[in-house]
Amino acid sequence: MAQPPPRTVPATALDFATDAYAGVHARPGKGLPHARAVAGLLVDDGADETTVAAALLHDVVEDTPCTVEDVRAQFGDQIADMVAALTEDRSIKRYAQRKRMLRSRIAAAEPAVMDIAVADKVASLRDAARTASSISRRKLSHYRATLRLAQAAGASAGLVEELDRLLAHG
């Protein structure tokens, strides 16, 4: 009898995220639907499986009881380090300082992390447009600062162009 094919890393990450978000109240535009939207943008952009898996998990530490170490135990160092770079340090109370630190960690991480950060903003802006939700000025300022970093870092041209377009029309 033939063995079933091995599960892909993104499929395992989707299962992990689904379990992590079970019973967790996520803010509107966040949670598992957001994670899937971010991962979908990266799939469409031609990202590899590791990047797609990290995209599915990018908010799981912020939004659920899961820790970076939980991600590390399941997926190894590379994906855990990507998720850690994308996770805000909640001990930093001031919004601008917290976001500045997040952007500097993203910029210092491997290039795929910047692509995930850009896809995250694109997914959030698309969701806001679809639901006629507003995004605060300070969040839009963070998105623009992320866009400038992504442009300087040579992030995915398609994702950068889409973020630029959405910010220009937002």
N, CA, C and O of each residue as an XYZ file, in Angstrom:
680
protein
N       0.844     -1.186      0.000
C       0.000      0.000      0.000
C       0.885      1.244      0.000
O       1.837      1.337      0.774
N       0.567      2.186     -0.863
C       1.375      3.401     -1.014
C       1.172      4.334      0.174
O       0.073      4.473      0.712
N       2.262      4.956      0.554
C       2.217      5.962      1.616
C       1.656      7.255      1.048
O       1.923      7.583     -0.108
N       0.884      7.999      1.837
C       0.449      9.315      1.351
C       1.664     10.229      1.236
O       2.653     10.049      1.946
N       1.587     11.207      0.341
C       2.728     12.118      0.217
C       2.932     12.879      1.523
O       1.975     13.111      2.262
N       4.180     13.272      1.812
C       4.417     14.035      3.042
C       3.706     15.385      2.975
O       3.537     15.962      1.902
N       3.296     15.871      4.139
C       2.627     17.170      4.200
C       3.640     18.273      3.922
O       4.802     18.183      4.319
N       3.192     19.287      3.253
C       4.063     20.427      2.992
C       4.207     21.253      4.265
O       3.380     21.177      5.174
N       5.265     22.034      4.307
C       5.477     22.914      5.455
C       4.321     23.920      5.577
O       3.836     24.135      6.687
N       3.858     24.548      4.474
C       2.714     25.458      4.619
C       1.449     24.764      5.125
O       0.695     25.359      5.895
N       1.201     23.531      4.715
C       0.014     22.825      5.212
C       0.128     22.581      6.713
O      -0.852     22.722      7.443
N       1.317     22.218      7.170
C       1.542     22.027      8.605
C       1.396     23.360      9.344
O       0.837     23.406     10.440
N       1.897     24.439      8.746
C       1.774     25.766      9.361
C       0.315     26.198      9.434
O      -0.105     26.800     10.422
N      -0.456     25.897      8.398
C      -1.879     26.238      8.417
C      -2.592     25.479      9.534
O      -3.420     26.052     10.241
N      -2.280     24.206      9.695
C      -2.870     23.428     10.801
C      -2.474     24.024     12.151
O      -3.309     24.154     13.046
N      -1.204     24.384     12.294
C      -0.706     24.974     13.536
C      -1.440     26.280     13.835
O      -1.889     26.507     14.959
N      -1.556     27.135     12.819
C      -2.242     28.420     12.998
C      -3.725     28.213     13.304
O      -4.290     28.906     14.151
N      -4.343     27.275     12.626
C      -5.759     26.986     12.882
C      -5.959     26.575     14.335
O      -6.874     27.062     14.999
N      -5.114     25.688     14.828
C      -5.200     25.262     16.225
C      -4.913     26.424     17.178
O      -5.590     26.580     18.194
N      -3.905     27.241     16.843
C      -3.529     28.362     17.711
C      -4.655     29.381     17.832
O      -4.891     29.917     18.915
N      -5.354     29.654     16.727
C      -6.419     30.660     16.739
C      -7.751     30.117     17.237
O      -8.679     30.892     17.468
N      -7.865     28.805     17.408
C      -9.134     28.219     17.888
C      -9.502     28.816     19.245
O      -8.727     28.734     20.198
N     -10.673     29.407     19.323
C     -11.156     29.983     20.575
C     -10.562     31.334     20.926
O     -10.897     31.896     21.969
N      -9.694     31.867     20.089
C      -9.068     33.170     20.338
C      -9.877     34.230     19.605
O     -10.175     34.092     18.418
N     -10.228     35.291     20.328
C     -10.936     36.395     19.681
C      -9.905     37.293     19.007
O      -9.103     37.945     19.675
N      -9.935     37.319     17.693
C      -9.010     38.166     16.938
C      -9.702     39.472     16.573
O     -10.912     39.510     16.348
N      -8.912     40.540     16.518
C      -9.436     41.835     16.101
C      -9.959     41.725     14.673
O      -9.495     40.878     13.910
N     -10.920     42.571     14.304
C     -11.400     42.560     12.913
C     -10.240     42.741     11.938
O      -9.367     43.584     12.145
N     -10.242     41.944     10.880
C      -9.185     42.016      9.880
C      -7.931     41.261     10.258
O      -6.937     41.322      9.535
N      -7.951     40.553     11.370
C      -6.776     39.811     11.826
C      -7.146     38.331     11.942
O      -8.151     37.887     11.387
N      -6.339     37.593     12.653
C      -6.617     36.176     12.876
C      -6.282     35.311     11.671
O      -5.494     35.696     10.807
N      -6.889     34.149     11.632
C      -6.593     33.182     10.581
C      -6.926     33.687      9.175
O      -6.146     33.443      8.254
N      -8.056     34.384      8.971
C      -8.311     34.899      7.615
C      -7.201     35.843      7.133
O      -6.817     35.806      5.964
N      -6.696     36.673      8.023
C      -5.606     37.585      7.668
C      -4.334     36.795      7.338
O      -3.666     37.078      6.343
N      -4.006     35.819      8.165
C      -2.816     34.999      7.926
C      -2.900     34.316      6.561
O      -1.914     34.261      5.826
N      -4.068     33.802      6.235
C      -4.258     33.145      4.936
C      -4.128     34.146      3.789
O      -3.572     33.821      2.740
N      -4.639     35.358      3.986
C      -4.537     36.388      2.944
C      -3.077     36.764      2.693
O      -2.655     36.900      1.544
N      -2.312     36.931      3.766
C      -0.893     37.273      3.634
C      -0.155     36.146      2.909
O       0.618     36.395      1.983
N      -0.399     34.915      3.335
C       0.253     33.769      2.690
C      -0.154     33.668      1.225
O       0.677     33.349      0.374
N      -1.418     33.934      0.921
C      -1.891     33.879     -0.456
C      -1.189     34.894     -1.343
O      -0.858     34.592     -2.490
N      -0.961     36.090     -0.825
C      -0.223     37.100     -1.584
C       1.192     36.611     -1.910
O       1.701     36.835     -3.008
N       1.807     35.949     -0.947
C       3.164     35.459     -1.159
C       3.194     34.272     -2.111
O       4.125     34.142     -2.906
N       2.195     33.410     -2.042
C       2.092     32.310     -3.011
C       1.973     32.907     -4.415
O       2.677     32.491     -5.336
N       1.080     33.882     -4.570
C       0.888     34.524     -5.879
C       2.164     35.206     -6.371
O       2.384     35.336     -7.576
N       2.999     35.638     -5.431
C       4.247     36.316     -5.767
C       5.389     35.328     -6.045
O       6.487     35.733     -6.427
N       5.119     34.028     -5.850
C       6.141     33.015     -6.127
C       7.063     32.700     -4.970
O       8.148     32.159     -5.180
N       6.657     33.026     -3.745
C       7.497     32.761     -2.575
C       7.673     31.262     -2.353
O       6.847     30.453     -2.775
N       8.762     30.914     -1.686
C       9.025     29.510     -1.370
C       8.176     29.054     -0.177
O       7.530     29.864      0.487
N       8.190     27.752      0.078
C       7.358     27.168      1.137
C       7.701     27.706      2.519
O       6.805     27.899      3.341
N       8.962     27.948      2.789
C       9.367     28.468      4.095
C       8.754     29.847      4.331
O       8.246     30.129      5.417
N       8.802     30.695      3.320
C       8.237     32.039      3.435
C       6.722     31.977      3.608
O       6.159     32.709      4.421
N       6.070     31.118      2.856
C       4.611     30.976      2.972
C       4.242     30.472      4.369
O       3.283     30.954      4.971
N       4.996     29.511      4.877
C       4.727     28.999      6.228
C       4.909     30.110      7.263
O       4.071     30.277      8.149
N       5.995     30.865      7.154
C       6.226     31.971      8.099
C       5.119     33.013      7.987
O       4.716     33.598      8.992
N       4.625     33.248      6.778
C       3.518     34.198      6.593
C       2.267     33.714      7.315
O       1.562     34.513      7.931
N       1.986     32.434      7.247
C       0.820     31.888      7.949
C       0.951     32.053      9.460
O      -0.051     32.131     10.172
N       2.181     32.104      9.939
C       2.440     32.161     11.385
C       2.854     33.546     11.874
O       3.137     33.714     13.060
N       2.896     34.540     10.988
C       3.526     35.817     11.329
C       2.906     36.547     12.519
O       3.610     37.283     13.210
N       1.618     36.367     12.777
C       0.963     37.045     13.911
C       0.615     36.104     15.062
O       0.051     36.540     16.066
N       0.939     34.836     14.931
C       0.464     33.853     15.907
C       1.004     34.125     17.317
O       0.321     33.840     18.300
N       2.205     34.664     17.426
C       2.771     34.964     18.746
C       2.100     36.199     19.351
O       1.894     36.263     20.563
N       1.761     37.175     18.514
C       1.083     38.381     19.009
C      -0.365     38.109     19.392
O      -0.874     38.686     20.353
N      -1.029     37.233     18.646
C      -2.486     37.086     18.755
C      -2.971     35.910     19.597
O      -4.141     35.870     19.980
N      -2.097     34.959     19.888
C      -2.518     33.725     20.562
C      -1.571     33.437     21.721
O      -0.577     34.141     21.901
N      -1.869     32.418     22.497
C      -0.943     32.045     23.581
C       0.370     31.417     23.101
O       1.257     31.176     23.920
N       0.519     31.146     21.807
C       1.742     30.530     21.285
C       2.940     31.449     21.452
O       2.815     32.673     21.416
N       4.087     30.844     21.633
C       5.340     31.587     21.759
C       6.244     31.295     20.566
O       5.985     30.380     19.783
N       7.290     32.073     20.442
C       8.290     31.809     19.412
C       8.882     30.420     19.627
O       9.177     29.715     18.662
N       9.055     30.028     20.875
C       9.611     28.696     21.163
C       8.661     27.584     20.721
O       9.117     26.519     20.302
N       7.351     27.812     20.806
C       6.393     26.830     20.271
C       6.583     26.686     18.759
O       6.574     25.577     18.225
N       6.752     27.807     18.088
C       6.975     27.786     16.643
C       8.303     27.086     16.346
O       8.386     26.282     15.416
N       9.327     27.382     17.120
C      10.649     26.775     16.927
C      10.574     25.253     17.091
O      11.166     24.511     16.306
N       9.853     24.797     18.100
C       9.744     23.357     18.352
C       9.071     22.634     17.184
O       9.412     21.492     16.877
N       8.131     23.289     16.548
C       7.388     22.661     15.450
C       8.065     22.841     14.091
O       8.015     21.944     13.250
N       8.700     24.005     13.873
C       9.165     24.361     12.524
C      10.661     24.633     12.412
O      11.163     24.809     11.302
N      11.372     24.673     13.505
C      12.811     24.905     13.450
C      13.193     26.374     13.536
O      12.350     27.267     13.621
N      14.494     26.581     13.512
C      15.045     27.918     13.746
C      14.681     28.938     12.679
O      14.316     30.067     13.006
N      14.774     28.562     11.411
C      14.571     29.568     10.359
C      13.180     30.189     10.430
O      13.056     31.414     10.442
N      12.144     29.377     10.477
C      10.779     29.920     10.529
C      10.541     30.631     11.849
O       9.906     31.686     11.872
N      11.038     30.076     12.949
C      10.866     30.743     14.248
C      11.541     32.108     14.257
O      10.988     33.071     14.788
N      12.742     32.196     13.669
C      13.434     33.486     13.620
C      12.687     34.483     12.746
O      12.655     35.673     13.056
N      12.088     34.015     11.664
C      11.288     34.890     10.803
C      10.078     35.415     11.573
O       9.781     36.609     11.528
N       9.384     34.524     12.278
C       8.210     34.921     13.066
C       8.635     35.895     14.167
O       7.954     36.891     14.410
N       9.743     35.615     14.823
C      10.226     36.513     15.886
C      10.495     37.909     15.344
O      10.164     38.902     15.992
N      11.096     37.993     14.153
C      11.398     39.300     13.555
C      10.123     40.073     13.232
O      10.131     41.304     13.208
N       9.028     39.358     12.983
C       7.755     39.977     12.611
C       6.843     40.233     13.818
O       5.731     40.736     13.656
N       7.302     39.895     15.012
C       6.491     40.002     16.220
C       6.871     41.253     17.002
O       8.036     41.464     17.340
N       5.873     42.072     17.279
C       6.098     43.291     18.061
C       6.536     42.955     19.470
O       6.137     41.934     20.031
N       7.360     43.822     20.038
C       7.771     43.704     21.437
C       6.769     44.492     22.278
O       6.865     45.714     22.395
N       5.816     43.784     22.853
C       4.740     44.432     23.626
C       5.244     45.098     24.900
O       4.499     45.847     25.532
N       6.482     44.844     25.289
C       7.010     45.525     26.474
C       7.329     46.986     26.168
O       7.496     47.787     27.087
N       7.415     47.339     24.888
C       7.633     48.736     24.492
C       6.256     49.387     24.407
O       5.475     49.085     23.505
N       5.974     50.252     25.319
C       4.619     50.805     25.462
C       4.281     51.866     24.418
O       3.137     51.939     23.969
N       5.246     52.682     24.026
C       4.963     53.763     23.081
C       4.879     53.205     21.666
O       5.792     52.527     21.193
N       3.771     53.501     21.003
C       3.479     52.960     19.674
C       4.609     53.235     18.677
O       5.117     52.307     18.047
N       5.002     54.497     18.534
C       6.006     54.862     17.535
C       7.325     54.141     17.796
O       7.966     53.666     16.859
N       7.727     54.055     19.038
C       8.978     53.380     19.391
C       8.869     51.871     19.120
O       9.808     51.265     18.604
N       7.735     51.272     19.464
C       7.506     49.840     19.239
C       7.556     49.515     17.742
O       8.172     48.530     17.335
N       6.906     50.348     16.933
C       6.892     50.117     15.486
C       8.272     50.366     14.869
O       8.670     49.655     13.947
N       8.999     51.358     15.363
C      10.349     51.615     14.873
C      11.250     50.400     15.152
O      12.033     49.992     14.294
N      11.132     49.839     16.335
C      11.921     48.652     16.693
C      11.527     47.464     15.809
O      12.389     46.708     15.360
N      10.232     47.304     15.561
C       9.756     46.224     14.698
C      10.350     46.376     13.292
O      10.855     45.410     12.719
N      10.287     47.580     12.748
C      10.834     47.803     11.408
C      12.331     47.520     11.363
O      12.822     46.965     10.379
N      13.058     47.888     12.400
C      14.499     47.639     12.367
C      14.798     46.145     12.471
O      15.773     45.687     11.876
N      14.004     45.375     13.197
C      14.194     43.919     13.237
C      13.868     43.291     11.886
O      14.561     42.382     11.428
N      12.806     43.786     11.253
C      12.429     43.273      9.922
C      13.536     43.561      8.917
O      13.896     42.692      8.123
N      14.073     44.770      8.944
C      15.129     45.156      8.002
C      16.403     44.342      8.218
O      17.144     44.091      7.267
N      16.664     43.930      9.453
C      17.876     43.173      9.769
C      17.723     41.678      9.484
O      18.720     40.957      9.435
N      16.509     41.211      9.299
C      16.255     39.784      9.086
C      16.496     39.407      7.630
O      16.835     40.254      6.802
N      16.319     38.135      7.334
C      16.498     37.688      5.949
C      15.475     38.376      5.043
O      14.404     38.760      5.513
N      15.784     38.538      3.760
C      14.941     39.318      2.842
C      13.477     38.883      2.780
O      12.598     39.724      2.593
N      13.204     37.611      2.931
C      11.814     37.137      2.860
C      10.946     37.756      3.955
O       9.736     37.895      3.779
N      11.547     38.125      5.070
C      10.785     38.738      6.168
C      10.205     40.082      5.717
O       9.076     40.422      6.072
N      10.966     40.834      4.945
C      10.461     42.113      4.426
C       9.277     41.864      3.496
O       8.293     42.604      3.529
N       9.370     40.821      2.666
C       8.251     40.504      1.775
C       6.995     40.166      2.581
O       5.894     40.577      2.216
N       7.157     39.425      3.667
C       6.008     39.097      4.522
C       5.439     40.372      5.136
O       4.221     40.544      5.191
N       6.306     41.262      5.595
C       5.841     42.518      6.198
C       5.053     43.350      5.193
O       4.035     43.947      5.542
N       5.520     43.392      3.949
C       4.815     44.152      2.911
C       3.480     43.480      2.600
O       2.456     44.156      2.498
N       3.484     42.164      2.452
C       2.237     41.433      2.181
C       1.239     41.624      3.314
O       0.034     41.705      3.075
N       1.732     41.696      4.538
C       0.876     41.943      5.707
C       0.150     43.277      5.561
O      -1.052     43.366      5.814
N       0.876     44.305      5.157
C       0.261     45.632      4.989
C      -0.728     45.631      3.823
O      -1.803     46.224      3.920
N      -0.369     44.971      2.727
C      -1.269     44.892      1.575
C      -2.569     44.201      1.983
O      -3.656     44.679      1.659
N      -2.459     43.085      2.688
C      -3.661     42.352      3.112
C      -4.525     43.204      4.037
O      -5.751     43.195      3.923
N      -3.900     43.934      4.942
C      -4.661     44.787      5.866
C      -5.362     45.923      5.129
O      -6.519     46.228      5.418
N      -4.675     46.546      4.187
C      -5.286     47.636      3.427
C      -6.417     47.133      2.533
O      -7.449     47.794      2.410
N      -6.233     45.985      1.919
C      -7.314     45.405      1.114
C      -8.524     45.078      1.976
O      -9.661     45.316      1.569
N      -8.283     44.532      3.172
C      -9.392     44.213      4.067
C     -10.117     45.493      4.484
O     -11.347     45.526      4.517
N      -9.370     46.535      4.798
C      -9.983     47.808      5.192
C     -10.826     48.375      4.059
O     -11.916     48.895      4.299
N     -10.336     48.282      2.833
C     -11.096     48.778      1.683
C     -12.362     47.949      1.483
O     -13.430     48.501      1.217
N     -12.247     46.635      1.609
C     -13.392     45.736      1.407
C     -14.474     45.943      2.469
O     -15.666     45.855      2.174
N     -14.052     46.217      3.699
C     -15.006     46.355      4.799
C     -15.338     47.809      5.115
O     -16.069     48.091      6.065
N     -14.802     48.729      4.321
C     -14.992     50.170      4.542
C     -14.564     50.575      5.955
O     -15.206     51.405      6.598
N     -13.470     49.974      6.422
C     -12.906     50.297      7.742
C     -11.832     51.358      7.568
O     -11.185     51.446      6.524
N     -11.658     52.148      8.592
C     -10.598     53.155      8.519
C      -9.345     52.609      9.202
O      -9.408     51.748     10.079
N      -8.220     53.139      8.771
C      -6.935     52.805      9.376
C      -6.390     54.097      9.954
O      -6.399     55.135      9.292
N      -5.918     54.033     11.183
C      -5.455     55.237     11.870
C      -4.277     55.873     11.147
O      -3.537     55.205     10.425
N      -4.117     57.174     11.354
C      -3.000     57.904     10.740
C      -1.665     57.338     11.188
O      -0.737     57.219     10.388
N      -1.565     56.990     12.467
C      -0.280     56.481     12.940
C       0.043     55.123     12.329
O       1.210     54.823     12.075
N      -0.975     54.298     12.089
C      -0.740     53.016     11.435
C      -0.344     53.235      9.976
O       0.559     52.568      9.470
N      -1.018     54.166      9.299
C      -0.650     54.480      7.920
C       0.776     55.024      7.844
O       1.497     54.746      6.886
N       1.173     55.783      8.833
C       2.545     56.282      8.895
C       3.526     55.117      9.009
O       4.565     55.110      8.348
N       3.198     54.137      9.843
C       4.027     52.930      9.971
C       4.075     52.177      8.641
O       5.135     51.699      8.238
N       2.945     52.071      7.968
C       2.903     51.383      6.670
C       3.799     52.096      5.657
O       4.518     51.446      4.898
N       3.757     53.438      5.646
C       4.595     54.202      4.707
C       6.087     54.026      5.034
O       6.918     53.911      4.133
N       6.406     54.006      6.317
C       7.803     53.784      6.717
C       8.251     52.376      6.314
O       9.393     52.185      5.894
N       7.370     51.406      6.438
C       7.689     50.044      6.002
C       7.886     50.019      4.490
O       8.801     49.358      3.998
N       7.045     50.728      3.753
C       7.177     50.799      2.304
C       8.541     51.373      1.916
O       9.204     50.831      1.032
N       8.965     52.451      2.556
C      10.269     53.050      2.245
C      11.402     52.053      2.511
O      12.332     51.937      1.713
N      11.316     51.342      3.628
C      12.320     50.321      3.932
C      12.327     49.222      2.876
O      13.387     48.786      2.426
N      11.141     48.783      2.488
C      11.020     47.706      1.502
C      11.590     48.138      0.159
O      12.258     47.356     -0.517
N      11.327     49.380     -0.228
C      11.869     49.896     -1.483
C      13.395     49.915     -1.429
O      14.062     49.504     -2.379
N      13.939     50.393     -0.316
C      15.394     50.468     -0.156
C      16.026     49.076     -0.104
O      17.159     48.889     -0.547
N      15.298     48.109      0.432
C      15.828     46.753      0.587
C      15.674     45.903     -0.666
O      16.195     44.789     -0.731
N      14.960     46.422     -1.659
C      14.746     45.641     -2.869
C      13.775     44.496     -2.671
O      13.936     43.426     -3.259
N      12.763     44.720     -1.840
C      11.740     43.695     -1.600
C      10.978     43.415     -2.891
O      11.155     44.113     -3.890
N      10.151     42.413     -2.863
C       9.374     41.998     -4.030
C       8.733     43.200     -4.725
O       7.941     43.930     -4.129
N       9.089     43.389     -5.991
C       8.598     44.554     -6.737
C       7.073     44.571     -6.818
O       6.455     45.624     -6.657
N       6.473     43.427     -7.062
C       5.010     43.373     -7.173
C       4.320     43.753     -5.878
O       3.343     44.502     -5.888
N       4.823     43.242     -4.762
C       4.215     43.561     -3.463
C       4.447     45.029     -3.107
O       3.544     45.696     -2.603
N       5.639     45.525     -3.365
C       5.955     46.934     -3.076
C       5.067     47.852     -3.914
O       4.528     48.833     -3.400
N       4.912     47.541     -5.196
C       4.055     48.361     -6.065
C       2.608     48.355     -5.573
O       1.938     49.388     -5.593
N       2.131     47.206     -5.137
C       0.751     47.127     -4.654
C       0.575     47.914     -3.363
O      -0.431     48.603     -3.193
N       1.544     47.823     -2.447
C       1.449     48.604     -1.217
C       1.480     50.093     -1.545
O       0.701     50.864     -0.984
N       2.352     50.497     -2.430
C       2.437     51.907     -2.821
C       1.090     52.368     -3.410
O       0.596     53.443     -3.069
N       0.514     51.562     -4.279
C      -0.762     51.905     -4.903
C      -1.869     52.034     -3.861
O      -2.645     52.989     -3.893
N      -1.942     51.079     -2.942
C      -2.978     51.112     -1.915
C      -2.812     52.313     -0.989
O      -3.801     52.937     -0.606
N      -1.581     52.642     -0.628
C      -1.348     53.796      0.238
C      -1.675     55.096     -0.495
O      -2.159     56.045      0.121
N      -1.423     55.149     -1.770
C      -1.724     56.364     -2.549
C      -3.219     56.588     -2.688
O      -3.669     57.729     -2.795
N      -3.993     55.509     -2.687
C      -5.442     55.618     -2.855
C      -6.195     55.493     -1.540
O      -7.426     55.484     -1.528
N      -5.469     55.397     -0.435
C      -6.118     55.224      0.867
C      -6.330     56.509      1.498
O      -6.865     56.572      2.605
